[in-house]
Amino acid sequence: MWMQENKELVEKLFARYFNMSKIGKINISIPEKVKVALAGNILNIEGPLGKKSLNIDLDIFNLDIKDGKEISIKPKVIDQNTKRLWGMNRSLINSAVIGSIKGYEKTLELVGVGYRASLKGTQLNLQLGYSHDINFDIPEGIKIAVEKQTTLKITGSDKQLVGLVVSKIKTLRKIEPYKGKGIREKGQYILKKEGKKK
C-alpha cells in the first residue's frame, strides 16, 4: 500500500541505487605514469602530481589491479548498502587517480571595493574590508596563485582537500545578498535580495 502511494519516491530510490552500482561496475584505467599498489587494506596511488592512500574495506569488497593498467572493485555480496558504497568507493579511487596525473583546480573571485589578495610565503594574505588583514595558512599539497589581486586559483592533487580549502576561504567573507560582495567561485550564481525602497 505504502509503495503504491509513494511510487515516485520508490522509483527514485531504486534509480539511485542502480546508478551507484552502474558507476561501480566501470573499471578504472591507470595512466602510464601512475603507480597503484595494495598494502593490506590501504590502496596507494602515486603519480607526477602527488600521492594518495585510501582505506578499502576488503571484508566487503574484492579489489583487483590488472597488470598495473586497470583497477576493478566489486562487492562480495550485492545488496542495497553495498551498492551505495560500491559507487562511492569507485568514485574515490577514480578521483585519486585523476588527481595524481592531472590534478584539480578551482577559481575564486573577490568581489568588493578594496578587496585584494597576495601571497606571503606559505600564507595567503587577504584584505576583505575588515579593519585587519586575514592570513590564511596554505596546507601542504595545495598551490594558490593570485591573478589580478582579486582572482585566486587553487590547485592540488587531492580533490577533497582542494574543495575543503575553497570552502574555508569562502567562509572568510561570505557573499552578502544585496550587492553580491564577498568571495565566490567563478561562475557561481548569486541570488540577490532587493534592498529596502524609500
C-alpha positions in Angstrom: 0.0 0.0 0.0 2.7 2.5 1.0 4.8 1.6 -2.1 1.8 2.2 -4.4 1.1 5.6 -2.7 4.8 6.6 -2.9 5.6 5.1 -6.3 7.6 8.1 -7.5 9.8 8.1 -4.3 10.4 4.3 -4.6 11.4 4.7 -8.2 13.8 7.5 -7.4 15.4 5.4 -4.6 15.8 2.3 -6.9 17.2 4.5 -9.7 19.8 6.0 -7.2 21.0 2.6 -6.0 21.1 1.3 -9.6 23.1 4.2 -10.8 25.6 3.9 -8.0 26.2 0.2 -8.8 26.3 1.1 -12.5 29.2 3.5 -11.7 30.9 0.9 -9.6 30.9 -1.6 -12.5 33.1 0.6 -14.7 36.8 -0.3 -14.4 39.3 2.5 -13.8 42.2 2.9 -16.2 45.6 3.5 -14.7 47.7 6.1 -16.8 51.3 5.2 -17.6 52.9 7.5 -15.0 50.7 6.4 -12.2 51.6 3.6 -9.8 48.9 1.7 -7.8 49.6 -0.8 -5.1 47.5 -2.5 -2.4 49.1 -3.0 1.0 46.7 -4.7 3.3 43.6 -2.6 3.3 45.4 0.5 2.0 45.4 1.4 -1.7 48.3 3.6 -2.5 48.1 5.7 -5.6 51.1 7.8 -6.7 51.6 10.0 -9.8 53.6 13.0 -11.0 51.4 15.5 -9.0 51.2 13.6 -5.7 50.1 10.5 -3.9 47.0 9.4 -2.0 46.2 6.5 0.3 42.7 5.1 0.5 41.3 2.7 3.1 39.4 -0.1 1.3 37.2 -2.5 3.3 38.3 -5.8 1.9 35.7 -7.6 4.1 33.0 -6.0 1.8 34.9 -5.6 -1.5 37.1 -7.5 -3.8 39.7 -5.2 -5.4 41.8 -6.2 -8.4 44.7 -4.4 -10.1 45.1 -6.0 -13.5 48.7 -5.8 -14.8 49.1 -2.3 -13.3 46.8 -1.0 -16.0 43.3 -1.3 -14.6 41.5 -1.3 -11.3 38.2 -3.1 -10.6 36.2 -3.1 -7.4 33.2 -5.4 -6.7 31.2 -6.2 -3.5 31.4 -9.7 -2.2 27.7 -9.6 -1.5 25.4 -7.2 -3.5 22.6 -5.6 -1.5 21.3 -2.0 -1.1 24.0 -0.9 1.3 26.9 -2.4 -0.7 25.5 -0.9 -3.9 25.7 2.6 -2.4 29.2 2.0 -1.0 30.3 0.4 -4.3 29.8 3.6 -6.4 31.2 5.8 -3.7 34.5 3.8 -3.3 34.9 3.6 -7.1 34.5 7.4 -7.4 37.0 8.0 -4.6 39.6 5.7 -6.3 38.9 7.3 -9.7 39.3 10.9 -8.2 42.6 9.9 -6.6 44.0 8.5 -10.0 42.9 11.7 -11.9 44.3 13.9 -9.1 47.7 12.2 -9.2 48.1 12.7 -13.0 46.0 15.8 -13.8 45.2 17.5 -10.5 42.1 19.6 -9.6 41.6 23.3 -10.0 39.1 25.8 -8.7 38.9 29.6 -9.2 37.7 32.1 -6.6 36.8 35.7 -7.2 37.0 38.5 -4.6 34.1 40.9 -5.2 34.1 44.2 -3.3 35.8 47.6 -3.2 39.4 47.3 -1.9 39.2 43.5 -1.8 42.6 42.0 -2.7 44.9 39.1 -2.2 48.6 38.4 -2.1 51.0 35.6 -1.2 53.4 35.9 1.7 55.5 32.7 1.8 53.2 29.8 2.8 50.3 32.2 3.7 47.6 33.9 1.6 47.1 37.5 2.7 43.5 38.7 2.2 42.1 42.2 2.5 38.4 41.8 2.7 37.0 45.1 4.0 37.7 44.3 7.7 39.8 46.6 9.9 42.6 43.9 9.8 44.2 41.7 7.1 43.5 37.9 7.2 46.4 35.5 6.8 45.3 32.0 5.6 47.8 29.2 6.1 48.1 27.2 2.8 48.1 23.5 3.6 50.7 21.1 2.2 49.7 19.7 -1.2 47.8 22.9 -2.2 49.1 25.6 -4.5 47.4 29.0 -4.7 48.1 31.5 -7.5 46.9 35.1 -7.3 45.8 36.7 -10.6 44.9 40.4 -10.8 44.8 40.6 -7.0 41.1 39.6 -7.0 41.3 36.1 -8.6 42.6 33.0 -6.8 43.5 29.7 -8.5 43.6 26.8 -6.1 45.2 23.6 -7.4 46.1 20.3 -5.9 46.1 16.5 -6.5 43.6 15.8 -3.7 40.0 16.6 -4.8 38.6 16.7 -1.3 41.5 18.9 0.0 41.0 21.4 -2.9 37.3 21.5 -2.1 37.9 22.0 1.7 40.4 24.9 1.1 38.0 26.6 -1.3 35.2 26.2 1.3 37.3 27.6 4.1 38.4 30.7 2.1 34.8 31.4 1.0 33.7 31.5 4.7 36.2 34.3 5.4 33.9 36.7 3.6 30.5 35.2 2.8 28.5 36.6 -0.1 26.1 39.3 1.1 22.8 39.1 -0.6 22.2 42.7 -1.6 25.2 43.8 -3.6 26.8 40.3 -4.0 30.0 41.3 -2.3 32.3 38.6 -0.9 34.3 35.6 -2.1 32.6 33.3 -4.7 33.6 30.6 -7.1 33.9 31.5 -10.7 30.5 31.1 -12.4 28.7 30.7 -9.1 25.1 32.0 -9.3 24.2 34.6 -6.6 20.6 35.1 -5.7 20.4 38.7 -4.8 17.8 40.3 -2.5 16.1 43.6 -3.3 17.1 46.4 -1.0 14.6 48.5 1.1 12.8 51.1 -1.0 12.3 54.6 0.4 
